[in-house]
Amino acid sequence: MTLASTPETAAADRNLDLSPLFQPFACKSLQLANRIVMAPMTRAMSPGGAPGDDVAAYYRRRAENAVGLIITEGAPVSELGAPGTRNPLFCGEALKGWKRVVDEVHDAGGKIVPQLWHVGMERSPGGDVFRPSEPSEGPSGLDRNGDPVAEPMTALQIGAVIGAFADAAAHARRLGFDGVEIHGAHGYLVDQFFRDITNHRTDEYGGDLVARTQFAARLIAAIRAAVGEDFAIILRISQWRGGDYNAKLVRSPQELAAFLKPLAYAGVDIFHCSTRRYFLPEFEGSGLNLAGWAQKLTGKPAITVGGVGVQGDFNSRDPVSSGSQTLAPLVERLQRGEFDLVAVGRALLTDPEWMHKLREGRLDELQGFQREMLATLT
C-alpha cells in the first residue's frame, strides 16, 4: 500500500491551492474546522467489546493533528450485531470506554461521531463471537449469496434492533459525541434490507427498492426521536457490498433519487457515500460521483470517500490504480460544490499526522510511504 504518488505529482500539489480543504463546515451539532474526515476503519482492538485507553489514544492522535471530523470504527449496537468479540460495542459497559474516547478527542480539540453498526448475516455463529450458540439476524435469514442459513427476523426482533440503534444514539449524545453515523453500506444489516438478494420479505419491510428502505427509514426516525432535531445524523451508503465490488443498488439517477428520498425524509442530515475511487463517475453522461449525485438529488451535504491519498487498492487484485495521481481533482470538485466533506481512510490509518503535513505543505513526507497492515494499527 503506497501513500500519495510520485515526486512529480507532489511537486504539482505544492503549487495547488489546498485552501478549500481547510474551510469550516457546519451542520447542526457538527461544527468543523475543515473538510477532512477520518473514515471509519475496523480495527478489532477492543477485547471483550470494551474500548480501552489505547483506543482513546489512537483517536486522540488524529484529533491532535487537525482532522476535522473523526468517524469511529464500526461500533455494534448489540452483541448479536458484532462480527467478533474484539469489536468495540456501543452498549452496556463498553460505553465507559467510549466516554474516555470522546473526552480525549475533545481535549485535543477534535470532533467525533460513532459509527453505529450491526453486521446482520455477516456474523458467523459458533466462532469467536458473542453468544456463539445463537443464530445471526437478517431480514430473510439469507447469506450474502442469497442462501438460507437462518430464520427471517421477526417483527419483534426488528423492533428490538431499531430500539438498540436509537438507544445507542441517545447514549452517544449523552456521552458528548458530536453526532452519529449509521452504517447502511457494504452488505451489513441495514444494507441487507436494501438489497433484493438478501431481502425476500413480503411484509412492510420488503418489496421493491423503495419499500426495502422502510427498515432504515424507521431506524433513522427512531434515532431522530431519541436525539432531537439539532443532533447530526450521517448515513453511510454504498453501491458495492462485501464480496462483490460490482454490485449495484441503483443504476440511474432516477433510481437513486427514489432510494434516497425516504431516507432523507426520515431524518438523515448528511449522506456518506462509500466508493472505492472517488474520482470515477457514478452514471454515464455525468462526471458526478455517488456523493455528488446524493447532494444534487437531496439537497443534503455529502461526504465523498475512496482512494484519497493512496495509490493501489487494498485487498484487491484489480490492476487499476485506486489513487488519482494528484489532489487537484479532489480540490476542484470540492470547490465546485459537488460534495462537502472528504473522508480519508488508509492515509490517516498509517499516518496520524497526514492532515497536519498536508496543511503545512510537507507533501514530500506523504509520498512513497509504505506500511504492512499489522504495523498500521497503532
TISEDO-298723 format. One record per residue (C-alpha): residue in one letter; residue number from 1; x, y, z. Coordinates in pm, 1 decimal. Layout:
<nodes>
<node 'a'; NUM; <X; Y; Z>>
...
</nodes>
This chain:
<nodes>
<node 'm'; 1; <0.0; 0.0; 0.0>>
<node 't'; 2; <160.1; 324.1; -115.6>>
<node 'l'; 3; <50.8; 664.4; 1.5>>
<node 'a'; 4; <38.4; 957.9; -241.8>>
<node 's'; 5; <226.2; 905.0; -564.1>>
<node 't'; 6; <540.1; 1039.5; -730.6>>
<node 'p'; 7; <779.8; 1331.6; -688.9>>
<node 'e'; 8; <621.3; 1487.2; -998.0>>
<node 't'; 9; <270.7; 1481.3; -854.1>>
<node 'a'; 10; <396.6; 1601.0; -516.2>>
<node 'a'; 11; <551.8; 1896.8; -695.5>>
<node 'a'; 12; <221.8; 1962.9; -874.4>>
<node 'd'; 13; <33.9; 1955.6; -546.9>>
<node 'r'; 14; <279.0; 2203.4; -393.2>>
<node 'n'; 15; <151.8; 2456.1; -646.2>>
<node 'l'; 16; <-211.1; 2365.8; -580.6>>
<node 'd'; 17; <-438.2; 2586.1; -372.6>>
<node 'l'; 18; <-549.4; 2346.2; -99.5>>
<node 's'; 19; <-748.4; 2608.6; 90.9>>
<node 'p'; 20; <-1089.9; 2456.3; 2.8>>
<node 'l'; 21; <-994.4; 2157.5; 219.9>>
<node 'f'; 22; <-938.4; 2387.0; 516.2>>
<node 'q'; 23; <-1266.1; 2577.0; 508.4>>
<node 'p'; 24; <-1501.6; 2533.7; 806.7>>
<node 'f'; 25; <-1821.2; 2332.8; 776.8>>
<node 'a'; 26; <-2134.1; 2334.6; 992.6>>
<node 'c'; 27; <-2437.5; 2108.2; 1005.0>>
<node 'k'; 28; <-2647.3; 2112.8; 1322.1>>
<node 's'; 29; <-2430.4; 1976.1; 1605.7>>
<node 'l'; 30; <-2129.5; 1937.4; 1377.5>>
<node 'q'; 31; <-1909.7; 2247.8; 1379.1>>
<node 'l'; 32; <-1594.7; 2151.2; 1193.8>>
<node 'a'; 33; <-1273.6; 2345.4; 1139.0>>
<node 'n'; 34; <-1205.1; 2184.3; 799.2>>
<node 'r'; 35; <-1341.0; 1942.9; 539.4>>
<node 'i'; 36; <-1123.9; 1638.9; 616.6>>
<node 'v'; 37; <-1298.3; 1342.5; 778.2>>
<node 'm'; 38; <-1130.8; 1032.6; 915.7>>
<node 'a'; 39; <-1319.5; 744.7; 755.8>>
<node 'p'; 40; <-1439.9; 458.3; 976.6>>
<node 'm'; 41; <-1196.5; 166.5; 971.9>>
<node 't'; 42; <-1245.2; -156.7; 1160.8>>
<node 'r'; 43; <-953.5; -237.6; 1392.6>>
<node 'a'; 44; <-1088.7; -511.0; 1626.8>>
<node 'm'; 45; <-859.7; -395.2; 1907.0>>
<node 's'; 46; <-1114.1; -398.2; 2190.8>>
<node 'p'; 47; <-1107.9; -736.4; 2370.1>>
<node 'g'; 48; <-1445.3; -825.5; 2514.0>>
<node 'g'; 49; <-1601.0; -538.8; 2321.1>>
<node 'a'; 50; <-1467.6; -267.3; 2553.7>>
<node 'p'; 51; <-1252.5; 11.2; 2401.8>>
<node 'g'; 52; <-952.1; 71.6; 2625.3>>
<node 'd'; 53; <-707.2; 355.3; 2680.8>>
<node 'd'; 54; <-513.9; 251.9; 2368.5>>
<node 'v'; 55; <-825.8; 307.2; 2156.2>>
<node 'a'; 56; <-874.3; 651.0; 2310.3>>
<node 'a'; 57; <-509.5; 733.9; 2238.7>>
<node 'y'; 58; <-546.3; 614.6; 1877.3>>
<node 'y'; 59; <-830.2; 858.6; 1809.2>>
<node 'r'; 60; <-668.3; 1138.1; 2008.3>>
<node 'r'; 61; <-359.2; 1128.3; 1784.1>>
<node 'r'; 62; <-572.6; 1206.5; 1480.4>>
<node 'a'; 63; <-753.7; 1486.9; 1662.7>>
<node 'e'; 64; <-420.2; 1638.1; 1769.9>>
<node 'n'; 65; <-322.9; 1657.6; 1403.9>>
<node 'a'; 66; <-618.9; 1869.9; 1294.8>>
<node 'v'; 67; <-854.7; 1612.9; 1137.6>>
<node 'g'; 68; <-1185.2; 1798.7; 1103.5>>
<node 'l'; 69; <-1409.7; 1507.1; 1199.4>>
<node 'i'; 70; <-1334.9; 1156.1; 1320.2>>
<node 'i'; 71; <-1583.0; 879.6; 1243.1>>
<node 't'; 72; <-1505.3; 582.8; 1463.6>>
<node 'e'; 73; <-1469.4; 227.0; 1352.6>>
<node 'g'; 74; <-1798.3; 39.9; 1337.1>>
<node 'a'; 75; <-1939.4; 0.0; 1688.8>>
<node 'p'; 76; <-2206.8; -271.7; 1710.3>>
<node 'v'; 77; <-2522.6; -167.7; 1892.6>>
<node 's'; 78; <-2571.3; -518.3; 2033.4>>
<node 'e'; 79; <-2375.3; -837.8; 2087.9>>
<node 'l'; 80; <-2563.7; -1011.4; 1805.7>>
<node 'g'; 81; <-2467.3; -721.6; 1581.2>>
<node 'a'; 82; <-2092.5; -774.8; 1626.4>>
<node 'p'; 83; <-1873.4; -981.5; 1392.8>>
<node 'g'; 84; <-1635.6; -1072.6; 1675.3>>
<node 't'; 85; <-1554.6; -1024.1; 2041.6>>
<node 'r'; 86; <-1278.5; -770.9; 1972.6>>
<node 'n'; 87; <-1506.1; -520.1; 1802.9>>
<node 'p'; 88; <-1592.4; -227.6; 2032.9>>
<node 'l'; 89; <-1958.5; -249.6; 2131.4>>
<node 'f'; 90; <-2170.3; 62.1; 2172.4>>
<node 'c'; 91; <-2382.4; -60.8; 2460.7>>
<node 'g'; 92; <-2352.0; -171.7; 2822.9>>
<node 'e'; 93; <-2015.8; -148.9; 2998.0>>
<node 'a'; 94; <-1838.4; -59.9; 2674.0>>
<node 'l'; 95; <-1987.6; 289.5; 2696.9>>
<node 'k'; 96; <-1740.9; 373.1; 2975.5>>
<node 'g'; 97; <-1457.4; 319.1; 2728.3>>
<node 'w'; 98; <-1629.3; 535.2; 2467.9>>
<node 'k'; 99; <-1659.4; 814.1; 2722.9>>
<node 'r'; 100; <-1278.9; 812.4; 2752.2>>
<node 'v'; 101; <-1251.6; 822.3; 2373.4>>
<node 'v'; 102; <-1477.4; 1123.8; 2328.7>>
<node 'd'; 103; <-1314.7; 1309.0; 2617.8>>
<node 'e'; 104; <-964.4; 1253.7; 2474.9>>
<node 'v'; 105; <-1068.5; 1369.5; 2128.4>>
<node 'h'; 106; <-1239.0; 1681.1; 2262.0>>
<node 'd'; 107; <-943.3; 1758.1; 2488.5>>
<node 'a'; 108; <-725.8; 1756.6; 2175.3>>
<node 'g'; 109; <-964.9; 1994.5; 2000.2>>
<node 'g'; 110; <-1127.8; 1737.5; 1772.3>>
<node 'k'; 111; <-1481.0; 1637.6; 1677.5>>
<node 'i'; 112; <-1601.1; 1277.9; 1672.7>>
<node 'v'; 113; <-1906.4; 1067.2; 1590.2>>
<node 'p'; 114; <-1950.9; 693.0; 1644.8>>
<node 'q'; 115; <-2043.1; 469.7; 1354.7>>
<node 'l'; 116; <-2335.3; 262.3; 1481.3>>
<node 'w'; 117; <-2322.2; -85.3; 1328.7>>
<node 'h'; 118; <-2499.2; -417.9; 1303.3>>
<node 'v'; 119; <-2343.2; -676.8; 1074.3>>
<node 'g'; 120; <-2655.0; -889.6; 1043.1>>
<node 'm'; 121; <-2590.4; -1209.6; 849.2>>
<node 'e'; 122; <-2219.6; -1128.5; 816.4>>
<node 'r'; 123; <-2177.4; -1260.5; 1171.6>>
<node 's'; 124; <-2063.4; -1625.1; 1185.6>>
<node 'p'; 125; <-2222.1; -1816.9; 1477.4>>
<node 'g'; 126; <-2004.0; -2068.1; 1656.9>>
<node 'g'; 127; <-1683.2; -1872.4; 1612.0>>
<node 'd'; 128; <-1521.0; -1601.2; 1821.2>>
<node 'v'; 129; <-1843.9; -1407.6; 1859.7>>
<node 'f'; 130; <-2068.1; -1301.4; 2143.8>>
<node 'r'; 131; <-2343.3; -1556.3; 2214.8>>
<node 'p'; 132; <-2198.7; -1809.2; 1965.8>>
<node 's'; 133; <-2486.7; -2055.4; 2004.2>>
<node 'e'; 134; <-2743.7; -1804.5; 1880.0>>
<node 'p'; 135; <-2815.4; -1755.9; 1507.3>>
<node 's'; 136; <-2739.6; -1431.4; 1329.0>>
<node 'e'; 137; <-3008.4; -1178.8; 1242.3>>
<node 'g'; 138; <-3102.8; -1081.2; 888.8>>
<node 'p'; 139; <-3412.3; -965.2; 702.7>>
<node 's'; 140; <-3475.0; -1306.4; 542.4>>
<node 'g'; 141; <-3207.1; -1520.5; 706.7>>
<node 'l'; 142; <-3010.5; -1527.3; 380.1>>
<node 'd'; 143; <-2634.5; -1506.3; 349.3>>
<node 'r'; 144; <-2458.3; -1275.7; 102.2>>
<node 'n'; 145; <-2516.1; -1529.8; -176.3>>
<node 'g'; 146; <-2888.1; -1547.5; -109.7>>
<node 'd'; 147; <-2872.4; -1890.1; 53.6>>
<node 'p'; 148; <-3093.8; -1956.7; 360.7>>
<node 'v'; 149; <-2891.3; -2010.1; 678.4>>
<node 'a'; 150; <-3125.0; -1877.1; 949.2>>
<node 'e'; 151; <-3485.9; -1785.0; 1007.9>>
<node 'p'; 152; <-3605.2; -1443.0; 888.0>>
<node 'm'; 153; <-3615.0; -1172.9; 1153.4>>
<node 't'; 154; <-3945.2; -1147.3; 1333.3>>
<node 'a'; 155; <-4127.1; -819.6; 1383.1>>
<node 'l'; 156; <-4019.1; -836.1; 1748.3>>
<node 'q'; 157; <-3654.0; -876.3; 1651.9>>
<node 'i'; 158; <-3676.4; -589.9; 1403.6>>
<node 'g'; 159; <-3827.9; -364.9; 1668.8>>
<node 'a'; 160; <-3553.0; -463.0; 1914.4>>
<node 'v'; 161; <-3276.8; -377.3; 1666.0>>
<node 'i'; 162; <-3435.3; -42.1; 1583.1>>
<node 'g'; 163; <-3459.2; 24.3; 1956.3>>
<node 'a'; 164; <-3093.4; -71.2; 2004.2>>
<node 'f'; 165; <-2985.0; 181.1; 1740.1>>
<node 'a'; 166; <-3199.9; 452.5; 1898.4>>
<node 'd'; 167; <-3062.9; 374.9; 2245.1>>
<node 'a'; 168; <-2706.2; 381.9; 2113.5>>
<node 'a'; 169; <-2763.0; 719.7; 1951.6>>
<node 'a'; 170; <-2909.1; 856.2; 2274.1>>
<node 'h'; 171; <-2603.3; 727.4; 2461.2>>
<node 'a'; 172; <-2378.3; 895.5; 2204.7>>
<node 'r'; 173; <-2540.3; 1229.8; 2272.1>>
<node 'r'; 174; <-2525.2; 1178.2; 2648.6>>
<node 'l'; 175; <-2154.7; 1087.2; 2630.8>>
<node 'g'; 176; <-2074.5; 1406.0; 2440.9>>
<node 'f'; 177; <-2029.0; 1285.0; 2083.5>>
<node 'd'; 178; <-2085.5; 1544.2; 1812.3>>
<node 'g'; 179; <-2333.2; 1338.6; 1608.9>>
<node 'v'; 180; <-2380.2; 980.1; 1491.9>>
<node 'e'; 181; <-2327.8; 780.9; 1176.0>>
<node 'i'; 182; <-2540.3; 480.9; 1080.9>>
<node 'h'; 183; <-2361.2; 209.9; 884.9>>
<node 'g'; 184; <-2600.8; 141.9; 599.2>>
<node 'a'; 185; <-2344.1; 15.8; 348.7>>
<node 'h'; 186; <-2123.1; -275.9; 239.0>>
<node 'g'; 187; <-2367.9; -562.0; 289.3>>
<node 'y'; 188; <-2429.8; -531.2; 663.3>>
<node 'l'; 189; <-2773.2; -541.6; 826.9>>
<node 'v'; 190; <-2920.4; -210.0; 709.9>>
<node 'd'; 191; <-2781.8; -275.7; 362.9>>
<node 'q'; 192; <-2917.2; -631.3; 371.0>>
<node 'f'; 193; <-3266.2; -481.8; 394.9>>
<node 'f'; 194; <-3189.6; -262.9; 90.7>>
<node 'r'; 195; <-3087.1; -549.8; -138.4>>
<node 'd'; 196; <-3314.9; -790.1; -319.6>>
<node 'i'; 197; <-3060.0; -1073.6; -288.9>>
<node 't'; 198; <-3085.8; -1070.1; 92.3>>
<node 'n'; 199; <-3435.2; -926.5; 145.6>>
<node 'h'; 200; <-3719.0; -1150.6; 25.5>>
<node 'r'; 201; <-3970.6; -1025.7; 279.1>>
<node 't'; 202; <-4335.5; -984.4; 184.3>>
<node 'd'; 203; <-4432.7; -757.8; 474.8>>
<node 'e'; 204; <-4381.6; -380.9; 503.1>>
<node 'y'; 205; <-4001.7; -426.0; 507.1>>
<node 'g'; 206; <-3980.8; -598.7; 168.3>>
<node 'g'; 207; <-4083.2; -542.3; -190.8>>
<node 'd'; 208; <-3938.1; -301.7; -445.1>>
<node 'l'; 209; <-3636.3; -77.9; -383.6>>
<node 'v'; 210; <-3835.4; 198.5; -214.4>>
<node 'a'; 211; <-4023.3; -49.6; 4.5>>
<node 'r'; 212; <-3692.2; -203.1; 109.1>>
<node 't'; 213; <-3586.3; 132.9; 258.1>>
<node 'q'; 214; <-3860.4; 105.0; 520.7>>
<node 'f'; 215; <-3640.3; -61.7; 783.9>>
<node 'a'; 216; <-3372.7; 206.6; 752.5>>
<node 'a'; 217; <-3630.9; 484.9; 744.8>>
<node 'r'; 218; <-3790.8; 365.0; 1068.2>>
<node 'l'; 219; <-3448.7; 321.0; 1227.6>>
<node 'i'; 220; <-3347.2; 674.8; 1129.2>>
<node 'a'; 221; <-3676.5; 817.9; 1254.5>>
<node 'a'; 222; <-3629.2; 637.7; 1587.4>>
<node 'i'; 223; <-3280.4; 783.6; 1621.5>>
<node 'r'; 224; <-3411.0; 1130.1; 1537.7>>
<node 'a'; 225; <-3675.2; 1097.2; 1807.7>>
<node 'a'; 226; <-3408.8; 985.3; 2056.8>>
<node 'v'; 227; <-3153.1; 1262.0; 1989.7>>
<node 'g'; 228; <-3362.7; 1561.4; 1889.1>>
<node 'e'; 229; <-3363.7; 1779.5; 1580.4>>
<node 'd'; 230; <-3029.9; 1953.5; 1639.9>>
<node 'f'; 231; <-2809.5; 1641.3; 1655.0>>
<node 'a'; 232; <-2646.4; 1549.0; 1323.6>>
<node 'i'; 233; <-2727.4; 1210.1; 1171.4>>
<node 'i'; 234; <-2499.9; 1073.6; 898.9>>
<node 'l'; 235; <-2592.6; 769.6; 688.4>>
<node 'r'; 236; <-2325.0; 570.6; 508.2>>
<node 'i'; 237; <-2441.6; 408.4; 186.0>>
<node 's'; 238; <-2271.8; 222.0; -97.8>>
<node 'q'; 239; <-2339.1; 54.3; -427.1>>
<node 'w'; 240; <-2083.7; -221.8; -361.4>>
<node 'r'; 241; <-2109.6; -473.7; -83.5>>
<node 'g'; 242; <-1876.2; -720.3; 83.5>>
<node 'g'; 243; <-1760.6; -982.3; -161.1>>
<node 'd'; 244; <-1899.3; -800.1; -464.9>>
<node 'y'; 245; <-1735.0; -475.5; -574.8>>
<node 'n'; 246; <-1952.9; -468.9; -886.9>>
<node 'a'; 247; <-2285.3; -481.8; -702.8>>
<node 'k'; 248; <-2536.1; -206.6; -780.9>>
<node 'l'; 249; <-2826.4; -93.0; -568.7>>
<node 'v'; 250; <-2933.5; 157.8; -831.8>>
<node 'r'; 251; <-2844.3; 203.5; -1199.1>>
<node 's'; 252; <-2967.1; 554.7; -1273.9>>
<node 'p'; 253; <-3008.1; 894.7; -1108.9>>
<node 'q'; 254; <-3383.9; 833.2; -1106.8>>
<node 'e'; 255; <-3346.1; 511.5; -907.1>>
<node 'l'; 256; <-3101.3; 682.1; -671.6>>
<node 'a'; 257; <-3346.8; 966.6; -612.4>>
<node 'a'; 258; <-3625.2; 722.5; -529.6>>
<node 'f'; 259; <-3393.4; 535.5; -291.8>>
<node 'l'; 260; <-3264.1; 844.0; -109.5>>
<node 'k'; 261; <-3593.4; 1031.1; -71.8>>
<node 'p'; 262; <-3744.4; 826.1; 215.9>>
<node 'l'; 263; <-3410.3; 821.7; 396.5>>
<node 'a'; 264; <-3369.0; 1198.0; 375.8>>
<node 'y'; 265; <-3729.2; 1246.9; 483.6>>
<node 'a'; 266; <-3677.0; 1018.5; 784.9>>
<node 'g'; 267; <-3404.3; 1245.8; 920.1>>
<node 'v'; 268; <-3065.7; 1197.8; 752.6>>
<node 'd'; 269; <-2860.4; 1518.3; 760.1>>
<node 'i'; 270; <-2551.6; 1403.6; 567.7>>
<node 'f'; 271; <-2500.9; 1119.0; 321.0>>
<node 'h'; 272; <-2162.9; 944.6; 341.2>>
<node 'c'; 273; <-2121.0; 780.6; 0.8>>
<node 's'; 274; <-1872.8; 496.1; 5.0>>
<node 't'; 275; <-1695.1; 431.4; -324.8>>
<node 'r'; 276; <-1361.6; 269.0; -394.3>>
<node 'r'; 277; <-1245.6; 554.8; -619.9>>
<node 'y'; 278; <-1393.8; 897.5; -558.5>>
<node 'f'; 279; <-1282.2; 1030.1; -897.7>>
<node 'l'; 280; <-1488.1; 788.5; -1109.5>>
<node 'p'; 281; <-1835.9; 893.3; -1230.7>>
<node 'e'; 282; <-2133.1; 702.7; -1093.7>>
<node 'f'; 283; <-2356.3; 714.6; -1401.5>>
<node 'e'; 284; <-2294.8; 763.7; -1772.1>>
<node 'g'; 285; <-2341.8; 1114.5; -1904.3>>
<node 's'; 286; <-2214.9; 1298.1; -1597.1>>
<node 'g'; 287; <-1886.4; 1333.9; -1411.3>>
<node 'l'; 288; <-2060.1; 1334.4; -1071.8>>
<node 'n'; 289; <-1962.2; 1059.1; -832.0>>
<node 'l'; 290; <-2205.4; 897.6; -586.9>>
<node 'a'; 291; <-2162.4; 1176.7; -330.7>>
<node 'g'; 292; <-2217.6; 1438.0; -599.4>>
<node 'w'; 293; <-2541.6; 1275.7; -706.8>>
<node 'a'; 294; <-2662.4; 1231.7; -346.7>>
<node 'q'; 295; <-2608.4; 1600.1; -277.6>>
<node 'k'; 296; <-2768.0; 1706.8; -605.4>>
<node 'l'; 297; <-3077.4; 1488.1; -560.3>>
<node 't'; 298; <-3146.3; 1551.4; -190.3>>
<node 'g'; 299; <-3000.9; 1894.5; -120.5>>
<node 'k'; 300; <-2822.9; 1738.3; 178.4>>
<node 'p'; 301; <-2448.2; 1767.0; 241.9>>
<node 'a'; 302; <-2243.9; 1469.0; 123.9>>
<node 'i'; 303; <-1913.3; 1307.0; 215.9>>
<node 't'; 304; <-1700.8; 1157.1; -60.5>>
<node 'v'; 305; <-1452.5; 876.5; 2.9>>
<node 'g'; 306; <-1241.4; 633.6; -193.7>>
<node 'g'; 307; <-872.0; 635.6; -272.9>>
<node 'v'; 308; <-787.6; 980.0; -134.7>>
<node 'g'; 309; <-416.7; 995.8; -56.0>>
<node 'v'; 310; <-333.6; 642.6; -167.4>>
<node 'q'; 311; <-228.0; 458.3; -477.4>>
<node 'g'; 312; <-327.6; 94.7; -522.7>>
<node 'd'; 313; <-629.8; -89.4; -384.8>>
<node 'f'; 314; <-618.1; -269.3; -53.4>>
<node 'n'; 315; <-729.2; -634.2; -63.2>>
<node 's'; 316; <-791.7; -629.3; -437.0>>
<node 'r'; 317; <-647.3; -790.6; -749.8>>
<node 'd'; 318; <-787.1; -511.8; -963.8>>
<node 'p'; 319; <-491.7; -371.8; -1162.1>>
<node 'v'; 320; <-648.3; -25.9; -1194.8>>
<node 's'; 321; <-489.7; 222.2; -955.2>>
<node 's'; 322; <-714.9; 333.7; -671.7>>
<node 'g'; 323; <-546.6; 667.9; -621.6>>
<node 's'; 324; <-574.8; 964.7; -850.9>>
<node 'q'; 325; <-231.6; 1098.6; -933.8>>
<node 't'; 326; <-275.5; 1436.3; -767.1>>
<node 'l'; 327; <-505.3; 1609.0; -519.7>>
<node 'a'; 328; <-612.7; 1854.0; -790.5>>
<node 'p'; 329; <-932.7; 1669.3; -897.6>>
<node 'l'; 330; <-1039.9; 1639.2; -535.1>>
<node 'v'; 331; <-990.7; 2008.4; -461.2>>
<node 'e'; 332; <-1154.7; 2114.5; -786.5>>
<node 'r'; 333; <-1464.6; 1903.7; -718.3>>
<node 'l'; 334; <-1487.7; 2030.7; -361.8>>
<node 'q'; 335; <-1451.1; 2389.7; -480.2>>
<node 'r'; 336; <-1728.2; 2335.5; -737.1>>
<node 'g'; 337; <-1952.3; 2219.9; -452.9>>
<node 'e'; 338; <-2000.3; 1864.4; -580.3>>
<node 'f'; 339; <-1962.5; 1737.6; -224.0>>
<node 'd'; 340; <-1898.9; 1896.2; 113.6>>
<node 'l'; 341; <-1657.7; 1675.1; 306.3>>
<node 'v'; 342; <-1373.5; 1439.6; 213.3>>
<node 'a'; 343; <-1319.3; 1116.4; 404.9>>
<node 'v'; 344; <-965.2; 980.3; 421.0>>
<node 'g'; 345; <-906.0; 623.5; 533.1>>
<node 'r'; 346; <-580.0; 437.1; 480.9>>
<node 'a'; 347; <-365.5; 751.2; 464.1>>
<node 'l'; 348; <-481.2; 853.1; 814.2>>
<node 'l'; 349; <-461.7; 496.0; 939.9>>
<node 't'; 350; <-94.9; 474.3; 853.7>>
<node 'd'; 351; <-0.3; 832.3; 939.8>>
<node 'p'; 352; <-179.2; 1021.4; 1219.8>>
<node 'e'; 353; <-3.4; 1340.4; 1103.3>>
<node 'w'; 354; <-130.3; 1315.2; 743.8>>
<node 'm'; 355; <-364.9; 1613.0; 773.5>>
<node 'h'; 356; <-107.4; 1821.7; 960.2>>
<node 'k'; 357; <156.9; 1752.5; 695.2>>
<node 'l'; 358; <-88.4; 1836.5; 419.5>>
<node 'r'; 359; <-176.2; 2169.7; 576.8>>
<node 'e'; 360; <187.4; 2259.8; 629.9>>
<node 'g'; 361; <274.9; 2171.4; 271.1>>
<node 'r'; 362; <501.7; 1883.3; 376.4>>
<node 'l'; 363; <389.9; 1684.5; 74.1>>
<node 'd'; 364; <721.5; 1507.9; 21.7>>
<node 'e'; 365; <658.8; 1331.5; 352.2>>
<node 'l'; 366; <330.7; 1193.3; 220.5>>
<node 'q'; 367; <473.9; 1012.9; -79.9>>
<node 'g'; 368; <619.7; 666.9; -108.7>>
<node 'f'; 369; <518.7; 583.6; 247.8>>
<node 'q'; 370; <458.6; 210.3; 294.5>>
<node 'r'; 371; <348.7; 2.3; 591.9>>
<node 'e'; 372; <243.4; -354.4; 645.7>>
<node 'm'; 373; <-116.4; -357.6; 766.8>>
<node 'l'; 374; <-26.9; -507.1; 1103.3>>
<node 'a'; 375; <205.3; -216.1; 1166.1>>
<node 't'; 376; <-62.4; 44.1; 1098.4>>
<node 'l'; 377; <-291.7; -35.8; 1390.1>>
<node 't'; 378; <-115.2; 187.4; 1642.7>>
</nodes>
